Amino acid sequence: MDTLEKLKTMLGITGSDEDALLQLLLDDVKADLLTWTNRVELPTALEPIQRQIAAIRYNRQGVEGQTAHSEGGISRSFDDLPESIRNAISQYRLLKVVKYAAN
């Protein structure tokens, strides 16, 4: 099962109506993960994290930019990323090496 099919299973989506959107989310999350970890290839171990973040972004469609929402006595607040996901990403982060020139 490829990453797209796994994401669709996570979200309970059948059919191919939303494949283009879901693939776009996966691609964007992959680009973000590569930037956050300073890598050029996504480690296999980060693929579940890629799907989790894509699912979060899929479920937040229409509420982008909100930090909290109340309606009909129900309140929701949104974090950027859950701490467990941030911790998993940081385990795969490569350090950047910069050249220091002494005066």
A tleap script that builds the chain and sets N, CA, C and O, in Angstrom:
source leaprc.protein.ff14SB
mol = sequence {
  NMET ASP THR LEU GLU LYS LEU LYS THR MET
  LEU GLY ILE THR GLY SER ASP GLU ASP ALA
  LEU LEU GLN LEU LEU LEU ASP ASP VAL LYS
  ALA ASP LEU LEU THR TRP THR ASN ARG VAL
  GLU LEU PRO THR ALA LEU GLU PRO ILE GLN
  ARG GLN ILE ALA ALA ILE ARG TYR ASN ARG
  GLN GLY VAL GLU GLY GLN THR ALA HIE SER
  GLU GLY GLY ILE SER ARG SER PHE ASP ASP
  LEU PRO GLU SER ILE ARG ASN ALA ILE SER
  GLN TYR ARG LEU LEU LYS VAL VAL LYS TYR
  ALA ALA CASN
}
set mol.1.N position { 0.855 -1.175 0.000 }
set mol.1.CA position { 0.000 0.000 0.000 }
set mol.1.C position { 0.902 1.239 0.000 }
set mol.1.O position { 1.790 1.356 0.844 }
set mol.2.N position { 0.682 2.153 -0.931 }
set mol.2.CA position { 1.515 3.346 -0.988 }
set mol.2.C position { 1.035 4.394 0.026 }
set mol.2.O position { 0.012 4.218 0.688 }
set mol.3.N position { 1.794 5.476 0.128 }
set mol.3.CA position { 1.510 6.516 1.125 }
set mol.3.C position { 0.131 7.122 0.935 }
set mol.3.O position { -0.577 7.367 1.913 }
set mol.4.N position { -0.261 7.368 -0.311 }
set mol.4.CA position { -1.582 7.937 -0.584 }
set mol.4.C position { -2.683 6.996 -0.117 }
set mol.4.O position { -3.636 7.434 0.527 }
set mol.5.N position { -2.568 5.728 -0.427 }
set mol.5.CA position { -3.587 4.751 -0.020 }
set mol.5.C position { -3.651 4.640 1.502 }
set mol.5.O position { -4.739 4.517 2.065 }
set mol.6.N position { -2.508 4.682 2.169 }
set mol.6.CA position { -2.484 4.629 3.638 }
set mol.6.C position { -3.178 5.853 4.234 }
set mol.6.O position { -3.920 5.736 5.210 }
set mol.7.N position { -2.935 7.031 3.644 }
set mol.7.CA position { -3.591 8.255 4.123 }
set mol.7.C position { -5.101 8.160 3.929 }
set mol.7.O position { -5.870 8.525 4.818 }
set mol.8.N position { -5.522 7.671 2.769 }
set mol.8.CA position { -6.956 7.524 2.515 }
set mol.8.C position { -7.591 6.563 3.520 }
set mol.8.O position { -8.705 6.798 3.987 }
set mol.9.N position { -6.888 5.491 3.850 }
set mol.9.CA position { -7.390 4.543 4.842 }
set mol.9.C position { -7.512 5.214 6.206 }
set mol.9.O position { -8.512 5.034 6.900 }
set mol.10.N position { -6.486 5.996 6.595 }
set mol.10.CA position { -6.522 6.729 7.870 }
set mol.10.C position { -7.739 7.636 7.958 }
set mol.10.O position { -8.393 7.728 8.997 }
set mol.11.N position { -8.030 8.307 6.840 }
set mol.11.CA position { -9.114 9.286 6.816 }
set mol.11.C position { -10.471 8.666 6.502 }
set mol.11.O position { -11.491 9.352 6.563 }
set mol.12.N position { -10.497 7.381 6.168 }
set mol.12.CA position { -11.756 6.718 5.831 }
set mol.12.C position { -12.299 7.146 4.474 }
set mol.12.O position { -13.512 7.183 4.266 }
set mol.13.N position { -11.400 7.468 3.556 }
set mol.13.CA position { -11.801 7.934 2.233 }
set mol.13.C position { -11.703 6.777 1.243 }
set mol.13.O position { -10.673 6.109 1.151 }
set mol.14.N position { -12.782 6.552 0.508 }
set mol.14.CA position { -12.763 5.550 -0.557 }
set mol.14.C position { -12.957 6.279 -1.885 }
set mol.14.O position { -13.446 7.408 -1.911 }
set mol.15.N position { -12.586 5.654 -2.953 }
set mol.15.CA position { -12.703 6.305 -4.254 }
set mol.15.C position { -11.527 7.206 -4.509 }
set mol.15.O position { -10.602 7.290 -3.702 }
set mol.16.N position { -11.567 7.882 -5.643 }
set mol.16.CA position { -10.421 8.701 -6.040 }
set mol.16.C position { -10.760 10.182 -6.191 }
set mol.16.O position { -9.976 10.945 -6.756 }
set mol.17.N position { -11.920 10.588 -5.688 }
set mol.17.CA position { -12.339 11.988 -5.850 }
set mol.17.C position { -11.355 12.976 -5.232 }
set mol.17.O position { -11.177 14.077 -5.752 }
set mol.18.N position { -10.718 12.596 -4.136 }
set mol.18.CA position { -9.850 13.537 -3.426 }
set mol.18.C position { -8.373 13.198 -3.556 }
set mol.18.O position { -7.548 13.745 -2.825 }
set mol.19.N position { -8.029 12.306 -4.475 }
set mol.19.CA position { -6.636 11.883 -4.623 }
set mol.19.C position { -5.695 13.045 -4.915 }
set mol.19.O position { -4.609 13.116 -4.339 }
set mol.20.N position { -6.086 13.943 -5.789 }
set mol.20.CA position { -5.209 15.066 -6.154 }
set mol.20.C position { -4.929 15.946 -4.946 }
set mol.20.O position { -3.785 16.340 -4.723 }
set mol.21.N position { -5.960 16.261 -4.159 }
set mol.21.CA position { -5.788 17.079 -2.959 }
set mol.21.C position { -4.901 16.364 -1.947 }
set mol.21.O position { -3.981 16.965 -1.392 }
set mol.22.N position { -5.173 15.086 -1.705 }
set mol.22.CA position { -4.398 14.335 -0.726 }
set mol.22.C position { -2.938 14.214 -1.148 }
set mol.22.O position { -2.043 14.312 -0.309 }
set mol.23.N position { -2.687 14.002 -2.441 }
set mol.23.CA position { -1.305 13.913 -2.915 }
set mol.23.C position { -0.600 15.251 -2.768 }
set mol.23.O position { 0.582 15.295 -2.427 }
set mol.24.N position { -1.315 16.348 -3.023 }
set mol.24.CA position { -0.745 17.677 -2.824 }
set mol.24.C position { -0.360 17.887 -1.366 }
set mol.24.O position { 0.720 18.400 -1.074 }
set mol.25.N position { -1.246 17.490 -0.446 }
set mol.25.CA position { -0.939 17.610 0.981 }
set mol.25.C position { 0.289 16.781 1.348 }
set mol.25.O position { 1.164 17.251 2.075 }
set mol.26.N position { 0.353 15.548 0.846 }
set mol.26.CA position { 1.515 14.696 1.120 }
set mol.26.C position { 2.803 15.317 0.585 }
set mol.26.O position { 3.831 15.305 1.261 }
set mol.27.N position { 2.743 15.854 -0.621 }
set mol.27.CA position { 3.926 16.480 -1.219 }
set mol.27.C position { 4.368 17.700 -0.422 }
set mol.27.O position { 5.561 17.889 -0.188 }
set mol.28.N position { 3.408 18.537 0.000 }
set mol.28.CA position { 3.734 19.727 0.782 }
set mol.28.C position { 4.333 19.355 2.136 }
set mol.28.O position { 5.296 19.975 2.589 }
set mol.29.N position { 3.758 18.343 2.773 }
set mol.29.CA position { 4.280 17.900 4.077 }
set mol.29.C position { 5.688 17.328 3.906 }
set mol.29.O position { 6.559 17.572 4.741 }
set mol.30.N position { 5.914 16.578 2.841 }
set mol.30.CA position { 7.250 16.026 2.591 }
set mol.30.C position { 8.262 17.156 2.442 }
set mol.30.O position { 9.348 17.095 3.018 }
set mol.31.N position { 7.917 18.181 1.678 }
set mol.31.CA position { 8.808 19.330 1.503 }
set mol.31.C position { 9.094 19.999 2.847 }
set mol.31.O position { 10.233 20.371 3.132 }
set mol.32.N position { 8.062 20.150 3.664 }
set mol.32.CA position { 8.248 20.746 4.989 }
set mol.32.C position { 9.154 19.879 5.859 }
set mol.32.O position { 10.049 20.393 6.530 }
set mol.33.N position { 8.925 18.567 5.850 }
set mol.33.CA position { 9.752 17.668 6.659 }
set mol.33.C position { 11.215 17.708 6.222 }
set mol.33.O position { 12.115 17.686 7.062 }
set mol.34.N position { 11.453 17.767 4.925 }
set mol.34.CA position { 12.829 17.842 4.441 }
set mol.34.C position { 13.487 19.143 4.901 }
set mol.34.O position { 14.661 19.150 5.271 }
set mol.35.N position { 12.741 20.228 4.880 }
set mol.35.CA position { 13.265 21.508 5.353 }
set mol.35.C position { 13.533 21.460 6.855 }
set mol.35.O position { 14.600 21.873 7.309 }
set mol.36.N position { 12.577 20.961 7.619 }
set mol.36.CA position { 12.707 20.916 9.079 }
set mol.36.C position { 13.852 20.013 9.534 }
set mol.36.O position { 14.462 20.257 10.574 }
set mol.37.N position { 14.143 18.966 8.752 }
set mol.37.CA position { 15.184 18.018 9.152 }
set mol.37.C position { 16.516 18.253 8.440 }
set mol.37.O position { 17.494 17.558 8.718 }
set mol.38.N position { 16.564 19.210 7.539 }
set mol.38.CA position { 17.780 19.518 6.773 }
set mol.38.C position { 18.251 18.317 5.951 }
set mol.38.O position { 19.450 18.055 5.854 }
set mol.39.N position { 17.308 17.599 5.367 }
set mol.39.CA position { 17.617 16.414 4.567 }
set mol.39.C position { 17.210 16.628 3.116 }
set mol.39.O position { 16.454 17.545 2.797 }
set mol.40.N position { 17.724 15.764 2.243 }
set mol.40.CA position { 17.337 15.807 0.839 }
set mol.40.C position { 16.428 14.638 0.475 }
set mol.40.O position { 15.756 14.669 -0.556 }
set mol.41.N position { 16.406 13.609 1.316 }
set mol.41.CA position { 15.498 12.473 1.140 }
set mol.41.C position { 14.792 12.207 2.449 }
set mol.41.O position { 15.385 12.328 3.521 }
set mol.42.N position { 13.519 11.843 2.361 }
set mol.42.CA position { 12.727 11.573 3.556 }
set mol.42.C position { 13.025 10.172 4.068 }
set mol.42.O position { 12.847 9.201 3.332 }
set mol.43.N position { 13.478 10.043 5.324 }
set mol.43.CA position { 13.697 8.710 5.880 }
set mol.43.C position { 12.370 7.940 5.952 }
set mol.43.O position { 11.319 8.520 6.225 }
set mol.44.N position { 12.434 6.654 5.709 }
set mol.44.CA position { 11.242 5.805 5.755 }
set mol.44.C position { 10.531 5.939 7.095 }
set mol.44.O position { 9.302 5.886 7.158 }
set mol.45.N position { 11.295 6.112 8.156 }
set mol.45.CA position { 10.713 6.211 9.496 }
set mol.45.C position { 9.833 7.448 9.661 }
set mol.45.O position { 9.007 7.490 10.573 }
set mol.46.N position { 9.991 8.459 8.799 }
set mol.46.CA position { 9.169 9.670 8.895 }
set mol.46.C position { 7.902 9.601 8.042 }
set mol.46.O position { 7.096 10.530 8.075 }
set mol.47.N position { 7.711 8.530 7.286 }
set mol.47.CA position { 6.503 8.422 6.461 }
set mol.47.C position { 5.220 8.417 7.300 }
set mol.47.O position { 4.243 9.043 6.887 }
set mol.48.N position { 5.171 7.738 8.462 }
set mol.48.CA position { 3.957 7.847 9.285 }
set mol.48.C position { 3.705 9.281 9.772 }
set mol.48.O position { 2.558 9.718 9.866 }
set mol.49.N position { 4.772 9.994 10.074 }
set mol.49.CA position { 4.644 11.393 10.496 }
set mol.49.C position { 4.119 12.224 9.335 }
set mol.49.O position { 3.287 13.109 9.534 }
set mol.50.N position { 4.597 11.949 8.121 }
set mol.50.CA position { 4.113 12.647 6.930 }
set mol.50.C position { 2.600 12.455 6.794 }
set mol.50.O position { 1.872 13.414 6.539 }
set mol.51.N position { 2.136 11.232 6.963 }
set mol.51.CA position { 0.698 10.956 6.857 }
set mol.51.C position { -0.084 11.642 7.981 }
set mol.51.O position { -1.165 12.182 7.745 }
set mol.52.N position { 0.461 11.621 9.201 }
set mol.52.CA position { -0.240 12.256 10.326 }
set mol.52.C position { -0.401 13.756 10.108 }
set mol.52.O position { -1.473 14.309 10.355 }
set mol.53.N position { 0.651 14.411 9.649 }
set mol.53.CA position { 0.576 15.855 9.407 }
set mol.53.C position { -0.368 16.142 8.240 }
set mol.53.O position { -1.130 17.107 8.287 }
set mol.54.N position { -0.326 15.320 7.200 }
set mol.54.CA position { -1.242 15.501 6.067 }
set mol.54.C position { -2.689 15.344 6.529 }
set mol.54.O position { -3.561 16.090 6.084 }
set mol.55.N position { -2.954 14.390 7.409 }
set mol.55.CA position { -4.309 14.194 7.941 }
set mol.55.C position { -4.744 15.407 8.760 }
set mol.55.O position { -5.893 15.840 8.671 }
set mol.56.N position { -3.830 15.950 9.555 }
set mol.56.CA position { -4.136 17.155 10.339 }
set mol.56.C position { -4.495 18.303 9.394 }
set mol.56.O position { -5.486 19.000 9.610 }
set mol.57.N position { -3.696 18.497 8.358 }
set mol.57.CA position { -3.955 19.585 7.406 }
set mol.57.C position { -5.253 19.359 6.634 }
set mol.57.O position { -5.976 20.312 6.345 }
set mol.58.N position { -5.547 18.116 6.302 }
set mol.58.CA position { -6.798 17.798 5.612 }
set mol.58.C position { -7.994 18.153 6.507 }
set mol.58.O position { -8.962 18.762 6.052 }
set mol.59.N position { -7.913 17.770 7.764 }
set mol.59.CA position { -9.020 18.013 8.693 }
set mol.59.C position { -9.164 19.483 9.078 }
set mol.59.O position { -10.223 19.884 9.558 }
set mol.60.N position { -8.145 20.279 8.883 }
set mol.60.CA position { -8.204 21.706 9.217 }
set mol.60.C position { -8.601 22.585 8.044 }
set mol.60.O position { -8.592 23.811 8.160 }
set mol.61.N position { -8.945 21.984 6.925 }
set mol.61.CA position { -9.373 22.786 5.785 }
set mol.61.C position { -10.575 23.638 6.184 }
set mol.61.O position { -11.530 23.151 6.789 }
set mol.62.N position { -10.506 24.890 5.840 }
set mol.62.CA position { -11.603 25.800 6.152 }
set mol.62.C position { -11.420 26.534 7.462 }
set mol.62.O position { -12.134 27.498 7.737 }
set mol.63.N position { -10.465 26.090 8.282 }
set mol.63.CA position { -10.208 26.776 9.548 }
set mol.63.C position { -8.742 27.208 9.632 }
set mol.63.O position { -8.208 27.415 10.722 }
set mol.64.N position { -8.098 27.341 8.466 }
set mol.64.CA position { -6.712 27.762 8.447 }
set mol.64.C position { -6.577 29.117 9.124 }
set mol.64.O position { -7.386 30.019 8.907 }
set mol.65.N position { -5.556 29.243 9.935 }
set mol.65.CA position { -5.297 30.510 10.605 }
set mol.65.C position { -6.001 30.667 11.936 }
set mol.65.O position { -5.640 31.549 12.715 }
set mol.66.N position { -6.984 29.849 12.221 }
set mol.66.CA position { -7.677 29.951 13.505 }
set mol.66.C position { -6.856 29.270 14.592 }
set mol.66.O position { -6.207 28.251 14.355 }
set mol.67.N position { -6.898 29.849 15.783 }
set mol.67.CA position { -6.259 29.204 16.926 }
set mol.67.C position { -7.306 28.623 17.865 }
set mol.67.O position { -7.000 27.753 18.680 }
set mol.68.N position { -8.541 29.104 17.752 }
set mol.68.CA position { -9.640 28.582 18.572 }
set mol.68.C position { -10.950 28.839 17.843 }
set mol.68.O position { -11.054 29.745 17.015 }
set mol.69.N position { -11.945 28.022 18.169 }
set mol.69.CA position { -13.244 28.147 17.523 }
set mol.69.C position { -14.312 27.679 18.502 }
set mol.69.O position { -14.163 26.629 19.128 }
set mol.70.N position { -15.390 28.450 18.640 }
set mol.70.CA position { -16.521 28.070 19.491 }
set mol.70.C position { -17.796 28.177 18.680 }
set mol.70.O position { -18.011 29.143 17.949 }
set mol.71.N position { -18.639 27.162 18.824 }
set mol.71.CA position { -19.910 27.169 18.123 }
set mol.71.C position { -20.855 26.210 18.843 }
set mol.71.O position { -20.517 25.054 19.097 }
set mol.72.N position { -22.029 26.707 19.161 }
set mol.72.CA position { -23.043 25.865 19.787 }
set mol.72.C position { -22.584 25.224 21.088 }
set mol.72.O position { -22.936 24.078 21.371 }
set mol.73.N position { -21.807 25.946 21.880 }
set mol.73.CA position { -21.346 25.429 23.149 }
set mol.73.C position { -20.153 24.483 23.045 }
set mol.73.O position { -19.709 23.937 24.055 }
set mol.74.N position { -19.641 24.289 21.860 }
set mol.74.CA position { -18.473 23.421 21.669 }
set mol.74.C position { -17.286 24.298 21.322 }
set mol.74.O position { -17.356 25.117 20.405 }
set mol.75.N position { -16.194 24.126 22.055 }
set mol.75.CA position { -14.984 24.901 21.815 }
set mol.75.C position { -13.869 23.980 21.357 }
set mol.75.O position { -13.715 22.866 21.856 }
set mol.76.N position { -13.097 24.468 20.399 }
set mol.76.CA position { -11.924 23.743 19.920 }
set mol.76.C position { -10.756 24.708 19.861 }
set mol.76.O position { -10.919 25.879 19.519 }
set mol.77.N position { -9.583 24.209 20.195 }
set mol.77.CA position { -8.376 25.006 19.997 }
set mol.77.C position { -7.411 24.179 19.175 }
set mol.77.O position { -7.425 22.949 19.223 }
set mol.78.N position { -6.567 24.875 18.414 }
set mol.78.CA position { -5.666 24.208 17.492 }
set mol.78.C position { -4.223 24.531 17.840 }
set mol.78.O position { -3.876 25.693 18.053 }
set mol.79.N position { -3.390 23.515 17.897 }
set mol.79.CA position { -1.945 23.682 18.035 }
set mol.79.C position { -1.341 23.581 16.646 }
set mol.79.O position { -1.955 23.035 15.730 }
set mol.80.N position { -0.125 24.115 16.494 }
set mol.80.CA position { 0.560 23.944 15.213 }
set mol.80.C position { 0.744 22.466 14.922 }
set mol.80.O position { 0.200 21.949 13.946 }
set mol.81.N position { 1.499 21.795 15.755 }
set mol.81.CA position { 1.699 20.351 15.662 }
set mol.81.C position { 1.729 19.790 17.067 }
set mol.81.O position { 2.285 20.417 17.969 }
set mol.82.N position { 1.144 18.622 17.271 }
set mol.82.CA position { 1.237 17.997 18.593 }
set mol.82.C position { 2.707 17.765 18.980 }
set mol.82.O position { 3.554 17.530 18.118 }
set mol.83.N position { 2.988 17.834 20.252 }
set mol.83.CA position { 4.367 17.682 20.727 }
set mol.83.C position { 4.963 16.334 20.340 }
set mol.83.O position { 6.157 16.248 20.054 }
set mol.84.N position { 4.154 15.286 20.327 }
set mol.84.CA position { 4.671 13.961 19.956 }
set mol.84.C position { 5.208 13.962 18.521 }
set mol.84.O position { 6.209 13.306 18.234 }
set mol.85.N position { 4.551 14.690 17.630 }
set mol.85.CA position { 5.015 14.783 16.249 }
set mol.85.C position { 6.284 15.628 16.175 }
set mol.85.O position { 7.227 15.276 15.467 }
set mol.86.N position { 6.307 16.736 16.901 }
set mol.86.CA position { 7.509 17.576 16.912 }
set mol.86.C position { 8.721 16.802 17.437 }
set mol.86.O position { 9.826 16.937 16.912 }
set mol.87.N position { 8.504 15.988 18.483 }
set mol.87.CA position { 9.597 15.187 19.033 }
set mol.87.C position { 10.093 14.155 18.023 }
set mol.87.O position { 11.298 13.939 17.893 }
set mol.88.N position { 9.171 13.524 17.315 }
set mol.88.CA position { 9.561 12.526 16.312 }
set mol.88.C position { 10.378 13.173 15.196 }
set mol.88.O position { 11.362 12.598 14.733 }
set mol.89.N position { 9.974 14.358 14.768 }
set mol.89.CA position { 10.705 15.055 13.706 }
set mol.89.C position { 12.106 15.428 14.179 }
set mol.89.O position { 13.078 15.270 13.440 }
set mol.90.N position { 12.208 15.921 15.403 }
set mol.90.CA position { 13.516 16.387 15.887 }
set mol.90.C position { 14.537 15.261 15.987 }
set mol.90.O position { 15.738 15.524 15.934 }
set mol.91.N position { 14.095 14.019 16.130 }
set mol.91.CA position { 15.020 12.887 16.179 }
set mol.91.C position { 15.744 12.685 14.861 }
set mol.91.O position { 16.824 12.095 14.837 }
set mol.92.N position { 15.172 13.162 13.770 }
set mol.92.CA position { 15.752 12.962 12.447 }
set mol.92.C position { 16.383 14.226 11.879 }
set mol.92.O position { 16.770 14.263 10.710 }
set mol.93.N position { 16.485 15.248 12.699 }
set mol.93.CA position { 17.028 16.518 12.234 }
set mol.93.C position { 18.542 16.442 12.136 }
set mol.93.O position { 19.215 16.030 13.080 }
set mol.94.N position { 19.066 16.838 10.998 }
set mol.94.CA position { 20.511 16.924 10.807 }
set mol.94.C position { 20.974 18.324 11.164 }
set mol.94.O position { 20.291 19.308 10.880 }
set mol.95.N position { 22.124 18.406 11.780 }
set mol.95.CA position { 22.670 19.714 12.118 }
set mol.95.C position { 23.252 20.365 10.876 }
set mol.95.O position { 23.780 19.694 9.989 }
set mol.96.N position { 23.146 21.659 10.832 }
set mol.96.CA position { 23.775 22.409 9.748 }
set mol.96.C position { 25.175 22.794 10.179 }
set mol.96.O position { 25.396 23.203 11.319 }
set mol.97.N position { 26.111 22.661 9.267 }
set mol.97.CA position { 27.491 23.057 9.550 }
set mol.97.C position { 27.735 24.372 8.822 }
set mol.97.O position { 27.502 24.487 7.619 }
set mol.98.N position { 28.201 25.344 9.562 }
set mol.98.CA position { 28.501 26.641 8.955 }
set mol.98.C position { 29.990 26.949 9.194 }
set mol.98.O position { 30.573 26.565 10.208 }
set mol.99.N position { 30.560 27.638 8.248 }
set mol.99.CA position { 31.972 28.004 8.354 }
set mol.99.C position { 32.084 29.289 9.162 }
set mol.99.O position { 31.382 30.268 8.909 }
set mol.100.N position { 32.963 29.261 10.117 }
set mol.100.CA position { 33.190 30.421 10.958 }
set mol.100.C position { 34.523 31.042 10.566 }
set mol.100.O position { 35.556 30.372 10.565 }
set mol.101.N position { 34.489 32.292 10.243 }
set mol.101.CA position { 35.725 32.999 9.875 }
set mol.101.C position { 36.092 33.942 11.002 }
set mol.101.O position { 35.352 34.876 11.312 }
set mol.102.N position { 37.236 33.691 11.611 }
set mol.102.CA position { 37.699 34.567 12.695 }
set mol.102.C position { 38.340 35.812 12.091 }
set mol.102.O position { 39.006 35.748 11.058 }
set mol.103.N position { 38.130 36.923 12.744 }
set mol.103.CA position { 38.714 38.186 12.257 }
set mol.103.C position { 40.136 38.300 12.639 }
set mol.103.O position { 40.785 39.295 12.314 }
savepdb mol mol.pdb
quit
